[in-house]
Amino acid sequence: MATISYEKPRATSATSTPFTVPAAAGDDYHPISELADEFLRLGKTLEEAFASVSEERFGTVEQDDGRGAKSFLQRLVFHAWHEAPHLGQLSALRKEVGLLVP
């Protein structure tokens, strides 16, 4: 089965520290084309990972982490639900700068 991993983004300048300091105008961010490439790469990784998961695995109950025992599918649904507002925020930002919203 494929494994999905996550690497915390690195700051690109001495003044920007992702997730700890609010962004300021002029910070040295990666170009939007790099972000788009990363989304495509992660999408392919997710497709491969899901293709390798059996129906039985989706129903497997994961170890209780203090929030209650949940199935693999329940945890996956929660994470998708959690990330959905971020997609809405990105769409609002795209509209604001005159880009098409998918």
FENPEHU-V355635 format. One record per backbone hydrogen bond with DSSP energy under -0.5 kcal/mol. CO is the residue of the C=O (numbers start at 1). NH is the residue of the N-H. E is the energy in kcal/mol with one decimal. If there is no record, write none. Layout:
BEGIN
CO NH E
CO NH E
END
This chain:
BEGIN
3 5 -0.5
6 8 -0.5
13 16 -0.8
15 17 -0.5
16 13 -0.5
17 20 -2.0
17 21 -1.6
24 27 -2.0
27 29 -1.3
31 34 -1.0
31 35 -1.4
32 36 -2.6
33 37 -2.2
34 38 -2.2
35 39 -2.3
36 40 -2.2
37 41 -2.4
38 42 -2.8
39 43 -2.5
40 44 -2.1
41 45 -2.0
42 46 -2.6
43 47 -2.4
44 48 -2.3
45 49 -2.4
46 50 -3.0
47 51 -2.1
48 52 -1.0
49 52 -0.6
50 53 -1.3
54 58 -1.6
55 59 -1.2
56 60 -0.7
57 60 -1.1
58 73 -2.3
60 72 -2.2
70 62 -3.3
71 75 -2.4
72 76 -2.3
73 77 -2.8
74 78 -2.2
75 79 -2.3
76 80 -2.2
77 81 -2.7
78 82 -2.8
79 83 -1.9
80 84 -1.4
81 85 -0.6
83 86 -0.8
83 87 -1.3
84 88 -1.6
85 89 -2.2
86 90 -2.4
87 91 -2.2
88 92 -2.3
89 93 -2.2
90 94 -2.4
91 95 -2.2
92 96 -2.1
93 97 -1.7
94 99 -3.0
95 98 -1.6
100 102 -0.5
END
